[in-house]
Amino acid sequence: MSESKGLPRHDGWSVERAVPMMAGAVVLGSLALGRAASPKWRGLTAFAGGNLVMYASVGWCPASLAMQKLGLRRIGG
């Protein structure tokens, strides 16, 4: 199987890749629940956004620590 030239490939999941993936899923899910069930679910969107800001500014968030304990590797460390 040949790879397409110019397209980046990844070699598995790392904390740096999984954190934004999980946050995106939480945001989409909480927005859907906010529309279908109760607007209070949108608070979960704010929580996920706050954790992403924390992860970007200090390099960790509660989810990244949990992922490391579960065995996901960190890139460069």
Rosetta blueprint (number, residue, H / E / L):
1 M L
2 S L
3 E L
4 S L
5 K L
6 G L
7 L L
8 P L
9 R L
10 H L
11 D L
12 G L
13 W L
14 S E
15 V H
16 E H
17 R H
18 A H
19 V H
20 P H
21 M H
22 M H
23 A H
24 G H
25 A H
26 V H
27 V H
28 L H
29 G H
30 S H
31 L H
32 A H
33 L H
34 G H
35 R H
36 A H
37 A L
38 S L
39 P H
40 K H
41 W H
42 R H
43 G H
44 L H
45 T H
46 A H
47 F H
48 A H
49 G H
50 G H
51 N H
52 L H
53 V H
54 M H
55 Y H
56 A H
57 S H
58 V H
59 G L
60 W L
61 C L
62 P H
63 A H
64 S H
65 L H
66 A H
67 M H
68 Q H
69 K H
70 L L
71 G L
72 L L
73 R E
74 R L
75 I L
76 G L
77 G L
